[in-house]
Amino acid sequence: MIAFASVAELAGALRAKTISAVELATETLDRLESQGPRYNAVASLMRTRALREAASADRAIARGDARSPLAGIPYGAKDLLAARGAPTTWGAAPYRDQVFRYDATAIAKLKRAGAVLAAKLAMVELAGGGGYRYPSASLQGPGRNPWNVDRWSGGSSSGSGAAVGAGLVPFALGSETSGSIGTPSAYCGVTGLRPTYGLVSRHGAMALSWTLDKIGPMARSAADCAIVLEAISGPDAKDPTASGKRFTRLAADAARDAVASLRIGYAGEEIEVTASAEARGALIGGVEEMRRIAPRFVEARLPEDLPYGPLVSTVYAAEGATIFAELIESDRLDLMPDAKQKAGLRAALEIRARDYLAAMRARTVLAARMAEIFRTCDVILTAGRTVTATPIERALDAPSLPPASSAARDAAAPADPASAPTRPGNIALIPAGNLAGLPAVFFPCGLGTDGLPVGLQVVGPPFSEPVLVALVEAYQRETEHHLRRPPSA
Amino acid sequence: MEQDTRDRDDPARLADEAREGIEKQAAEIRKATVPIETEPPSVYRP
């Protein structure tokens, strides 16, 4: 009954007393224990803590003072978030025995809401800092996709994506520096919300990049993400970068009005030209569904004169190498399996201050240019990822598969001086959105021709989460892509 | 350019490639001009 149930459905069952929080936690723990290894999704099972928190939630529900819909709801947290007394490995062998004596603020806030921490979930080691070549760059092994265990679950929030996608937990916490919520959400067919930089406290989270890292929910729907975000957003004296703002959902009427008048910025060529043959049809179908829900489409394109990839890589490599300098300069680095990642971490120590600061200056320009774009549209719509989940053994820097369209094939052919070069559209929205600290919601829009999930993303101005959630909720009321289950789950 | 014949996961090759990657990224970033009137970009707060 509980697998794939939404947070709202579970909260209703708990209040109706058709199930207790302890029963729900026990069933969740058993599923995580028995099925988690299939996906290499679990870093630590939190049985003792979960049963204690569930019993506390049952008492609160019985007293009638469980105000949050999260009371008694089990969840998993990416293993970069500290949980008091439990291993917090950051997915990396050098930190295998690391234990913190406190909870990360996001976990502490969920505990106050009555949620039940059932598991720490697997992740790519050090959230991918340094740049890894293989999905096996994780202490728990390669993240396996619930839709096909020979495919990758995505990174770096690998276990969060797989556990939600397999119906092992109703929601999970992930984190994104540049793509680490978006990729596993797209690959595993779940809904992920990357909050505005500073909306959610990062106290107790592993830092990969002080100026890029965000903590956000991954769940079965935008509605569930919103419930979690309401609980974890807001001020935190322990995180000086926290904005102090809180997320609050729009009321139903306001949400309906907002969606009806939204201007959807769209370019299109990043889907119609660049997407893989497997993903393209579902992406185009998803865009057309969105057009029926929010019909005011306007053209919007990222500036084409900014090097998004080099900018984001330079920022997080320089900051990450500084954070992990002691590890990088020690023999313990060799405990990590991915040779490319180790080489990347070592090389990043040599990034010049001049280049890091130049990247930071360019971010100022980017933020201003994004603000200009958001004067002409309210949100930008594009692919979550333009491909479906990649094979588990394939190098992540291997040449990509040929794109779908004849236009793209033509682009790869010898240049015709008379033909215009293909424009990039909004293919760089993940690095651009992260560099500018913008919120995003990633959501499923169908299955590819290979039977794997395909998803879209919407990105808005800083602190536009209420509008983004309203838009994706409207989409998910009219479609059923987010309700699909992996065949074997 | 001469092709690198070392195994693609060879640590020495990866180290060379990582350093080259950083230089290429730096070159791309330096091409992006930032007008001086955008300063100060810093988020530093004393």
HADDOCK unambig.tbl for C-alpha pairs under 7 A between the chains (distance, minus, plus):
assign (segid A and resid 306 and name CA) (segid B and resid 32 and name CA) 6.32 0.50 0.50
assign (segid A and resid 307 and name CA) (segid B and resid 28 and name CA) 6.42 0.50 0.50
assign (segid A and resid 307 and name CA) (segid B and resid 29 and name CA) 6.50 0.50 0.50
assign (segid A and resid 310 and name CA) (segid B and resid 25 and name CA) 4.75 0.50 0.50
assign (segid A and resid 310 and name CA) (segid B and resid 28 and name CA) 6.83 0.50 0.50
assign (segid A and resid 310 and name CA) (segid B and resid 29 and name CA) 6.69 0.50 0.50
assign (segid A and resid 311 and name CA) (segid B and resid 29 and name CA) 6.56 0.50 0.50
assign (segid A and resid 339 and name CA) (segid B and resid 9 and name CA) 6.57 0.50 0.50
assign (segid A and resid 339 and name CA) (segid B and resid 11 and name CA) 6.28 0.50 0.50
assign (segid A and resid 340 and name CA) (segid B and resid 14 and name CA) 5.84 0.50 0.50
assign (segid A and resid 343 and name CA) (segid B and resid 14 and name CA) 5.91 0.50 0.50
assign (segid A and resid 343 and name CA) (segid B and resid 15 and name CA) 4.95 0.50 0.50
assign (segid A and resid 343 and name CA) (segid B and resid 18 and name CA) 6.25 0.50 0.50
assign (segid A and resid 344 and name CA) (segid B and resid 18 and name CA) 5.36 0.50 0.50
assign (segid A and resid 347 and name CA) (segid B and resid 15 and name CA) 6.97 0.50 0.50
assign (segid A and resid 347 and name CA) (segid B and resid 18 and name CA) 5.93 0.50 0.50
assign (segid A and resid 347 and name CA) (segid B and resid 19 and name CA) 5.57 0.50 0.50
assign (segid A and resid 351 and name CA) (segid B and resid 22 and name CA) 6.93 0.50 0.50
assign (segid A and resid 355 and name CA) (segid B and resid 26 and name CA) 5.80 0.50 0.50
assign (segid A and resid 358 and name CA) (segid B and resid 29 and name CA) 6.84 0.50 0.50
assign (segid A and resid 359 and name CA) (segid B and resid 29 and name CA) 6.38 0.50 0.50
assign (segid A and resid 361 and name CA) (segid B and resid 34 and name CA) 6.81 0.50 0.50
assign (segid A and resid 361 and name CA) (segid B and resid 41 and name CA) 6.00 0.50 0.50
assign (segid A and resid 362 and name CA) (segid B and resid 34 and name CA) 6.19 0.50 0.50
assign (segid A and resid 364 and name CA) (segid B and resid 41 and name CA) 5.91 0.50 0.50
assign (segid A and resid 365 and name CA) (segid B and resid 34 and name CA) 6.94 0.50 0.50
